[in-house]
Amino acid sequence: MCHYGQLNKNMSQSKFNKAIKKLFIEDQSDRKNNVQKNNWVKISKNDNQRRKAIREIITKNKKNFTAQDYYMAAMIYQHGPSLTDSKKAILFARKSMELGYKKSKWLYAAAVDRFLMKQGKKQKYGTQFINKNGKWSLYKIDISTTDKERAKFNVEPLKISLKIAKDLNKERSRNNLI
């Protein structure tokens, strides 16, 4: 994890964009490398540092954010523990969508779902899975949301999401047998 204290008001737009990209790559790398090790303490500490760095970047250079910058900031905030983090993820993903970045559609839906989930409400799109006692399932979902509406945000049909949870459990069973 790098130190972000070097960010300053005189940085060029490209340096801000590179700093955001670096944070995003670290965020994704943490999930790829540390989830399997079940190292959530390290991931949480790194996530907090990344959100702090993003706040600093936004404060100093928000007007130069690109659609991809908003997407990457949204992803970093998506992994935050608070409702405020989820609200920021929704805000940034929406801004990215408005600027035409197609990948942000799914992230917007996932951020909305996570925001609802954190409040104990049913998710709208069906992007969030939970693991209880070693068994994966789709978090409770509002079934009034149609697959057509999910498709607008590049979310799989509900039937596919349910199959993903089933497949995760099969994979886990296979790995435990090895």
Secondary structure, DSSP 4 states (H G I P E B T S, - for coil): ----TT--TT--HHHHHHHHHHHHHHHHHHHHHHTTTT-HHHHHHHHHHHHHHHHHHHHHHGGG--HHHHHHHHHHHHT-SSHHHHHHHHHHHHHHHHTT-TTHHHHHHHHHHHHHHHTTPPBSS---EEEETTEEEEPPB-TTS-HHHHHHTTPPPHHHHHHHHHHHHHHHHHHHH-
